[in-house]
């Protein structure tokens, strides 16, 4: 069987209208000297007719540029710098779920490991460049420290429309016989939500939350257990929604 589809590559020189290129070069020179405009989103809409509004899991974003969970989203200073830079969203470093006694079923991922690797790469065109990769695990500091990070990040982002997104690694059973640690889901989710609420725009507002699966699958043969992974994808959202209703609904 022959694949006759042609491979399309981006041109080495962008095919941009000369007039548009003139505007881009003008802005590049001006903003490199004076900094970006106060509202980049309004400027792009007025000057280029580009609407940068987007959404993250149903939460409105002022723009689609944000930071993923990792070593660069785990301090108050990093969050402040990202908010000041005008990012649309910041996903905080992944915390490991725990119960009221501090026990963590997935504690093997709560270790201090952070390393950056820079490697040279060669593209299909033969041109050389660099790629940067990070090696790391989950949040290794205390759970109280993570809750404070949420508060600090929320305070920094208050009224800026930069969305702060906590990230959590919950318990994931490795077999059908293993019991789900629902007490870890309940305790962790409740405290994440309470910390996030302190600087929410509206009292009782829903909280965006990233459930991180990747540390469980990276470098593991668990990635081949497709039935179990599908079970996680179905069960985890149900658990999070269920436990969140238990403390948000006074009738329960």
SULURKA-V972914 format. One record per pair of residues at least 4 apart in sequence whose C-alpha atoms are under 7 Angstrom apart, sorted by the first residue. I is the first residue (numbers start at 0). J is the second residue. If there is no record, write none. Layout:
# SULURKA-V972914
<<I | J> <I | J>>
This chain:
# SULURKA-V972914
<<15 | 19> <15 | 20> <16 | 20> <17 | 21> <18 | 22> <19 | 23> <20 | 24> <21 | 25> <22 | 26> <23 | 27> <24 | 28> <25 | 29> <26 | 30> <27 | 31> <28 | 32> <29 | 33> <30 | 34> <30 | 35> <35 | 39> <38 | 42> <39 | 43> <40 | 44> <40 | 51> <41 | 45> <42 | 46> <43 | 47> <43 | 48> <43 | 49> <44 | 48> <44 | 49> <44 | 50> <51 | 61> <51 | 62> <51 | 63> <52 | 60> <52 | 61> <52 | 62> <52 | 63> <53 | 59> <53 | 60> <53 | 61> <53 | 62> <53 | 63> <54 | 58> <54 | 59> <54 | 60> <55 | 59> <55 | 60> <60 | 87> <60 | 160> <61 | 87> <61 | 160> <62 | 87> <63 | 87> <64 | 86> <64 | 87> <64 | 88> <65 | 86> <65 | 87> <65 | 88> <65 | 89> <66 | 88> <66 | 89> <66 | 90> <67 | 89> <67 | 90> <68 | 72> <68 | 90> <68 | 91> <68 | 92> <68 | 93> <69 | 91> <69 | 92> <70 | 92> <71 | 77> <72 | 77> <72 | 78> <72 | 90> <72 | 91> <72 | 92> <73 | 77> <73 | 91> <73 | 92> <74 | 78> <74 | 148> <75 | 79> <75 | 148> <75 | 151> <75 | 152> <76 | 80> <77 | 81> <78 | 82> <78 | 152> <79 | 83> <79 | 152> <79 | 155> <80 | 84> <81 | 85> <81 | 86> <82 | 86> <82 | 155> <82 | 156> <82 | 161> <86 | 161> <87 | 161> <87 | 162> <88 | 161> <88 | 162> <88 | 163> <89 | 162> <89 | 163> <89 | 164> <90 | 163> <90 | 164> <90 | 165> <90 | 166> <91 | 164> <91 | 165> <91 | 166> <92 | 137> <92 | 138> <92 | 166> <93 | 137> <93 | 138> <93 | 166> <93 | 167> <93 | 168> <94 | 137> <94 | 138> <94 | 166> <94 | 167> <94 | 168> <95 | 105> <95 | 106> <95 | 109> <95 | 137> <95 | 138> <95 | 167> <95 | 168> <95 | 169> <96 | 103> <96 | 167> <96 | 168> <96 | 169> <96 | 183> <96 | 184> <96 | 187> <97 | 101> <97 | 102> <97 | 103> <97 | 183> <97 | 186> <97 | 187> <98 | 102> <98 | 103> <98 | 182> <98 | 183> <98 | 186> <98 | 187> <99 | 186> <104 | 170> <105 | 170> <108 | 136> <108 | 137> <109 | 136> <109 | 137> <109 | 138> <109 | 139> <110 | 136> <110 | 137> <110 | 139> <111 | 136> <111 | 139> <112 | 135> <112 | 136> <113 | 134> <113 | 135> <114 | 133> <114 | 134> <114 | 135> <115 | 131> <115 | 132> <115 | 133> <115 | 134> <116 | 131> <116 | 132> <116 | 133> <117 | 129> <117 | 130> <117 | 131> <117 | 132> <118 | 129> <118 | 130> <118 | 131> <119 | 127> <119 | 128> <119 | 129> <119 | 130> <120 | 127> <120 | 128> <120 | 129> <120 | 130> <121 | 125> <121 | 126> <121 | 127> <121 | 128> <122 | 126> <122 | 127> <140 | 144> <141 | 145> <142 | 146> <143 | 147> <144 | 148> <145 | 149> <146 | 150> <146 | 191> <146 | 194> <147 | 151> <148 | 152> <149 | 153> <149 | 194> <149 | 195> <150 | 154> <150 | 194> <150 | 195> <150 | 197> <151 | 155> <152 | 156> <152 | 163> <153 | 157> <153 | 163> <153 | 195> <153 | 198> <154 | 198> <156 | 160> <156 | 161> <157 | 198> <164 | 207> <164 | 208> <164 | 209> <165 | 208> <165 | 209> <166 | 208> <166 | 209> <166 | 210> <166 | 211> <167 | 209> <167 | 210> <167 | 211> <168 | 210> <168 | 211> <168 | 212> <169 | 184> <170 | 179> <170 | 180> <171 | 231> <172 | 177> <172 | 178> <172 | 179> <173 | 177> <180 | 184> <181 | 185> <182 | 186> <183 | 187> <184 | 188> <184 | 239> <185 | 189> <185 | 242> <186 | 190> <187 | 191> <188 | 192> <188 | 243> <189 | 193> <189 | 243> <190 | 194> <191 | 195> <192 | 196> <192 | 206> <193 | 197> <195 | 199> <196 | 202> <196 | 203> <199 | 204> <212 | 216> <213 | 217> <216 | 221> <216 | 222> <224 | 228> <225 | 229> <226 | 230> <227 | 231> <228 | 232> <229 | 233> <230 | 234> <231 | 235> <233 | 237> <234 | 238> <235 | 239> <236 | 240> <237 | 241> <238 | 242> <239 | 243> <240 | 244> <241 | 245> <243 | 247> <244 | 248> <245 | 251>>
